[in-house]
Amino acid sequence: EVLQEESAYLAGVLAALTTRTGVVGHMSGIRVVPGLKGRAGFAAGVRDTDARVRLLTNFSGNQDDNPLSRRVAQAQIAAGADVIFTMLNAGRDGVTEACREKGVRQIGNVIDWVKVDPKVFVASAIADVGIGVFNAVRDLRDGRFRAGVVHKIGLTDPAAVRLAMADDVPAQVRARVERAADDIRGGRMHVP
Protein backbone atom coordinates (compact mmCIF):
# COMPACT_ATOMS: atom_id res chain seq x y z
CA GLU A 1 0.00 0.00 0.00
CA VAL A 2 1.55 3.28 -1.13
CA LEU A 3 0.65 5.96 1.41
CA GLN A 4 -0.11 8.84 -0.94
CA GLU A 5 -1.81 10.62 1.93
CA GLU A 6 1.67 11.32 3.35
CA SER A 7 2.82 13.29 0.29
CA ALA A 8 -0.64 14.91 0.12
CA TYR A 9 -0.19 16.06 3.73
CA LEU A 10 3.07 17.76 2.74
CA ALA A 11 1.22 19.35 -0.19
CA GLY A 12 -1.23 20.80 2.35
CA VAL A 13 1.62 22.17 4.45
CA LEU A 14 3.11 23.81 1.35
CA ALA A 15 -0.26 25.20 0.22
CA ALA A 16 -0.91 26.77 3.63
CA LEU A 17 2.56 28.31 3.68
CA THR A 18 2.44 29.72 0.14
CA THR A 19 -1.13 31.00 -0.24
CA ARG A 20 -1.32 34.78 -0.47
CA THR A 21 -5.12 34.90 -0.29
CA GLY A 22 -5.68 32.49 2.59
CA VAL A 23 -7.77 30.24 0.32
CA VAL A 24 -6.57 26.97 -1.23
CA GLY A 25 -8.35 24.37 -3.35
CA HIS A 26 -8.49 20.63 -3.79
CA MET A 27 -9.90 18.96 -6.90
CA SER A 28 -10.51 15.32 -7.66
CA GLY A 29 -12.82 13.35 -9.88
CA ILE A 30 -14.30 10.22 -8.38
CA ARG A 31 -14.66 9.33 -4.73
CA VAL A 32 -12.34 6.35 -4.46
CA VAL A 33 -10.42 5.39 -1.31
CA PRO A 34 -7.04 6.71 -2.53
CA GLY A 35 -8.65 10.02 -3.50
CA LEU A 36 -10.42 10.31 -0.16
CA LYS A 37 -7.18 9.52 1.70
CA GLY A 38 -5.31 12.07 -0.40
CA ARG A 39 -7.88 14.77 0.29
CA ALA A 40 -7.86 13.94 4.01
CA GLY A 41 -4.07 14.19 4.10
CA PHE A 42 -4.08 17.49 2.19
CA ALA A 43 -6.80 18.97 4.41
CA ALA A 44 -4.92 17.91 7.56
CA GLY A 45 -1.69 19.46 6.27
CA VAL A 46 -3.46 22.76 5.57
CA ARG A 47 -5.27 22.73 8.94
CA ASP A 48 -2.22 21.74 10.99
CA THR A 49 -0.10 24.45 9.36
CA ASP A 50 -2.55 27.35 9.47
CA ALA A 51 -6.11 26.76 10.68
CA ARG A 52 -7.12 30.17 9.27
CA VAL A 53 -6.60 29.00 5.67
CA ARG A 54 -9.90 28.20 3.98
CA LEU A 55 -10.04 24.95 1.98
CA LEU A 56 -12.31 24.57 -1.04
CA THR A 57 -12.77 20.95 -2.11
CA ASN A 58 -14.47 19.22 -5.01
CA PHE A 59 -15.10 15.73 -6.36
CA SER A 60 -16.50 16.44 -9.84
CA GLY A 61 -17.35 12.84 -10.73
CA ASN A 62 -14.90 12.67 -13.64
CA GLN A 63 -11.10 12.33 -13.65
CA ASP A 64 -10.69 13.05 -17.38
CA ASP A 65 -13.04 15.88 -18.41
CA ASN A 66 -10.95 19.00 -19.16
CA PRO A 67 -13.85 21.42 -19.75
CA LEU A 68 -15.36 20.33 -16.41
CA SER A 69 -12.09 20.56 -14.48
CA ARG A 70 -11.44 23.98 -16.02
CA ARG A 71 -14.86 25.22 -14.82
CA VAL A 72 -14.27 23.87 -11.31
CA ALA A 73 -10.81 25.50 -11.20
CA GLN A 74 -12.25 28.80 -12.42
CA ALA A 75 -14.90 28.64 -9.69
CA GLN A 76 -12.29 27.94 -7.00
CA ILE A 77 -10.10 30.76 -8.32
CA ALA A 78 -13.10 33.13 -8.35
CA ALA A 79 -13.69 32.15 -4.71
CA GLY A 80 -10.11 33.19 -3.85
CA ALA A 81 -8.01 30.02 -4.25
CA ASP A 82 -4.47 30.79 -5.34
CA VAL A 83 -3.05 27.27 -4.83
CA ILE A 84 -4.99 24.22 -6.09
CA PHE A 85 -4.08 20.58 -5.35
CA THR A 86 -5.29 18.40 -8.21
CA MET A 87 -5.84 14.66 -8.05
CA LEU A 88 -6.95 14.09 -11.64
CA ASN A 89 -5.97 12.01 -14.65
CA ALA A 90 -6.41 13.40 -18.17
CA GLY A 91 -8.60 16.20 -16.79
CA ARG A 92 -5.59 17.98 -15.26
CA ASP A 93 -5.02 20.10 -18.39
CA GLY A 94 -8.23 22.08 -17.84
CA VAL A 95 -7.02 23.09 -14.37
CA THR A 96 -3.56 23.93 -15.70
CA GLU A 97 -5.05 26.25 -18.34
CA ALA A 98 -7.17 28.05 -15.74
CA CYS A 99 -4.19 28.37 -13.39
CA ARG A 100 -1.93 29.70 -16.15
CA GLU A 101 -4.51 32.32 -17.16
CA LYS A 102 -4.98 33.62 -13.60
CA GLY A 103 -1.44 33.22 -12.22
CA VAL A 104 -2.54 30.55 -9.75
CA ARG A 105 -0.17 27.77 -8.70
CA GLN A 106 -1.08 24.11 -8.86
CA ILE A 107 0.14 21.11 -6.88
CA GLY A 108 0.01 17.90 -8.89
CA ASN A 109 0.02 14.31 -7.73
CA VAL A 110 1.39 10.85 -8.56
CA ILE A 111 4.22 12.00 -10.89
CA ASP A 112 6.54 15.02 -10.84
CA TRP A 113 4.46 17.70 -12.58
CA VAL A 114 7.00 20.36 -11.57
CA LYS A 115 9.32 18.96 -14.26
CA VAL A 116 6.49 19.27 -16.80
CA ASP A 117 5.51 22.89 -16.08
CA PRO A 118 7.41 24.63 -13.25
CA LYS A 119 5.69 27.97 -13.89
CA VAL A 120 2.28 26.54 -13.01
CA PHE A 121 3.20 23.67 -10.66
CA VAL A 122 4.64 24.79 -7.34
CA ALA A 123 4.90 21.14 -6.26
CA SER A 124 3.79 17.59 -6.88
CA ALA A 125 2.75 15.03 -4.26
CA ILE A 126 4.49 11.99 -5.70
CA ALA A 127 3.11 8.52 -4.92
CA ASP A 128 4.56 5.84 -7.19
CA VAL A 129 2.30 2.79 -6.83
CA GLY A 130 4.57 0.91 -9.25
CA ILE A 131 7.06 0.51 -6.39
CA GLY A 132 4.67 -1.93 -4.71
CA VAL A 133 4.57 -4.12 -7.81
CA PHE A 134 8.35 -3.95 -8.19
CA ASN A 135 8.86 -4.89 -4.52
CA ALA A 136 6.43 -7.83 -4.76
CA VAL A 137 8.18 -9.20 -7.84
CA ARG A 138 11.59 -8.73 -6.19
CA ASP A 139 10.39 -10.51 -3.04
CA LEU A 140 8.97 -13.36 -5.14
CA ARG A 141 12.25 -13.68 -7.05
CA ASP A 142 14.25 -13.69 -3.80
CA GLY A 143 11.97 -16.22 -2.07
CA ARG A 144 10.71 -13.67 0.51
CA PHE A 145 7.18 -13.14 -0.81
CA ARG A 146 4.45 -13.78 1.79
CA ALA A 147 0.87 -13.84 0.53
CA GLY A 148 -1.65 -11.83 2.53
CA VAL A 149 0.92 -9.46 4.05
CA VAL A 150 0.41 -5.76 3.35
CA HIS A 151 3.54 -3.62 3.24
CA LYS A 152 2.99 0.11 3.71
CA ILE A 153 5.27 2.36 1.67
CA GLY A 154 5.42 6.02 2.66
CA LEU A 155 7.84 8.89 3.09
CA THR A 156 10.43 6.48 4.50
CA ASP A 157 10.92 5.43 0.84
CA PRO A 158 11.50 8.71 -1.03
CA ALA A 159 11.69 6.86 -4.35
CA ALA A 160 8.00 6.05 -3.84
CA VAL A 161 6.50 8.90 -1.79
CA ARG A 162 7.73 12.49 -1.56
CA LEU A 163 6.85 16.10 -2.31
CA ALA A 164 8.74 17.56 -5.28
CA MET A 165 8.88 21.35 -5.08
CA ALA A 166 9.59 24.00 -7.70
CA ASP A 167 12.88 25.88 -7.55
CA ASP A 168 11.10 29.10 -6.56
CA VAL A 169 9.80 27.69 -3.26
CA PRO A 170 11.56 29.76 -0.56
CA ALA A 171 14.15 28.02 1.64
CA GLN A 172 12.20 28.66 4.86
CA VAL A 173 9.09 27.03 3.33
CA ARG A 174 11.15 24.03 2.15
CA ALA A 175 12.57 23.69 5.67
CA ARG A 176 9.09 23.73 7.23
CA VAL A 177 7.85 21.07 4.78
CA GLU A 178 10.94 18.95 5.51
CA ARG A 179 10.31 19.21 9.28
CA ALA A 180 6.79 17.86 8.73
CA ALA A 181 8.21 15.05 6.58
CA ASP A 182 10.75 14.21 9.31
CA ASP A 183 7.95 14.08 11.89
CA ILE A 184 5.97 11.66 9.72
CA ARG A 185 8.99 9.47 8.95
CA GLY A 186 9.98 9.46 12.61
CA GLY A 187 6.51 8.42 13.77
CA ARG A 188 6.01 11.66 15.73
CA MET A 189 3.03 12.50 13.55
CA HIS A 190 0.41 10.27 11.97
CA VAL A 191 -1.35 11.49 8.84
CA PRO A 192 -5.11 10.98 9.24
C-alpha positions, 0 to 999 in steps of 0.5 A: 500500500503506497501511502499517498496521503503522506505526500498529500499532507506535505502538499497541504503544508506547502499550500498553507505556507504559500497562499497569499489569499488564505484560500486553497483548493483541492480537486478530484474526480471520483470518490475512491479510497485513494482520493479520499485519503489524499484529500484527508491528508491534504486537508490535515496538512493545511489545517495543521499548518494554518487553521485560518486558511480556507479549503475549497474541495471538489469531487467532480465525478470525472477524472478526465473531463478538461472542460469540467475541471477547467470550470471547477478550477475557475470557480475555486479561483473566483472564490479566492483560491491561489493554490490548487491541489489536483488529483486528476488524470487526463482532466488535469489540463483544464485546471492547468489552463485556468491556473496559467490564465490567472497566475494561480499555482497548482500542486500535482500528484502521482508524478513530478508535474514540476518537471512538466511545467514549473511555472504553473506547478509549485509542487507535486505530491508523488506517490509511485504505486509501481514501487509496490509491484516492483517490490512484490516481484523482487520478493517473489524472485528472492523467495521472501514473498508472503501472501496476505501481508500488506507492506505500507510504503510512505515517506520512508521510501522517497523513491516512492513517496515524496513532495517535489517542489519547484525551484522558486519555493523559498528556503524557509518554506522548504525547511518547514515542509521537511520538518513535517516530513521528518515528523511523519517518517519518525513516527512523531506524527500520523497522517489521518 
